[in-house]
Amino acid sequence: MGLNIKDSETHELVRELAQLNDTSLTATVKEAVREKLERDRAQRDAQSLKKTRHELFAEFSALAAPLFRDGRTGNELINDLYDEETGLPK
């Protein structure tokens, strides 16, 4: 098994990073790839969660929407939650 990198800039960058961290070229490449994979996976997972939240909100909205189609305004709906005299929740 082997990896043959023929790009001089890549070789130089890996060499410089290995020297800064006092590690071998192999260890440097392994660590750099591992860190990049972790970042990319975390980003992918975060995007996946956003989609899931959006989908859940859309489902909730679809379920709740019929409950608010009785002709009352938003203010009327909110006012129905509270006692007129005390202002406390009913």
N, C-alpha and C positions, 0 to 999 in steps of 0.2 A: 504494500500500500504506500502511496506517495503522493506528494503534492509538488508540482514543479511550476513555480511562478517565474515567468519570463519577462515581467515588467520591472524595469530598473527602478522606477519611482517607488513601487510597492516594496521592493527589496530594501531600498534605502529607509523608507518609513518604518518597516519592521525592525531593521537593524538599529535605528535610532531609539525606538521604543524599548527594544530589548536592552539596550545599553542603559537607558534611563532607569529601568526597573531591575537591572542586574539579573536578567533571565535569559534563557536560551531563545533562539528564534522560534523553535517549535512551541515552547511554553507561551511566548508572546502572542503568536498567532492564535493558539488555542484560547487564551484568555480574552483576546480581542473579539474573537468570533462568539465565544460564550456570552460576553457582555452585550454584544449586538443582538444576539438571539433573545436574551432576556428582555431587552428594551422593546424589540419588535413584538415579542409575545405579549408583553404587558400592554403595549399600544393596541394590539389586535383585540385583546380581552376587554380593554376599556371601550373600544368601539362596539364590541359585541354587547356589552352591558347597556350602552346608550341605545342601541337598537331595541334591546329587550325592554328597557324602560319606556321607550316611545311606543312600542307595540302594546305594552300593558296599559299605558295611558289611553291609547286609542280604543282598546277593548273596554276599559272603564267608562270612557266617554260614550261609547255606543250603548252600554247598559244603562247609564244614568240619564242620557238625553230624554228618553220618553217620560221620565218622571217630572220633567220641567216643561212639558208641552200642554199645560192646562190653562194657558192664557194669562197667568200672573206674571208680573214683572219681577226682575231680580230683587228690587227693594221690597216688594210685597212678600216674596218668599222669605227674605231675611227677617222682615218685621213679624212674620208668623211664628218665628222661633222664640220671640221675646214677649213678655208681658208688657202691655202698654203702660200700665201704671207704675210698675216697679222697675222695668227695664231688665229684669232678671230672666234667664231662660225659662221657658214654659216647662 
